[in-house]
């Protein structure tokens, strides 16, 4: 079964993709939230929020992304935060704490 992925770039231009292979969905690239495996994504709609610590609109959208996660996490839906501006573990973790983010966050998924 294929997984439907909706990739959001700054919440401005959603792109629907289909993927069978995930990159960086491992502990070495995991920042926070529940850890995921490819099996966790099977048969679900997956929303990937591509963002960066140096992007003010991206940082401003984090609370809204958390609201989306809270609204849909009991559905066949997975939200993955994908930080795209280089490994910035301390800054990402700081933003996760500031915004009380609970969804899975990875580096470059």
Secondary structure as UniProt FT lines:
FT   STRAND          3..9
FT   TURN            10..12
FT   STRAND          15..19
FT   HELIX           27..29
FT   STRAND          30..32
FT   HELIX           38..41
FT   TURN            42..43
FT   STRAND          45..51
FT   TURN            53..54
FT   HELIX           56..72
FT   TURN            73..74
FT   STRAND          77..83
FT   HELIX           89..98
FT   TURN            99..100
FT   STRAND          104..107
//
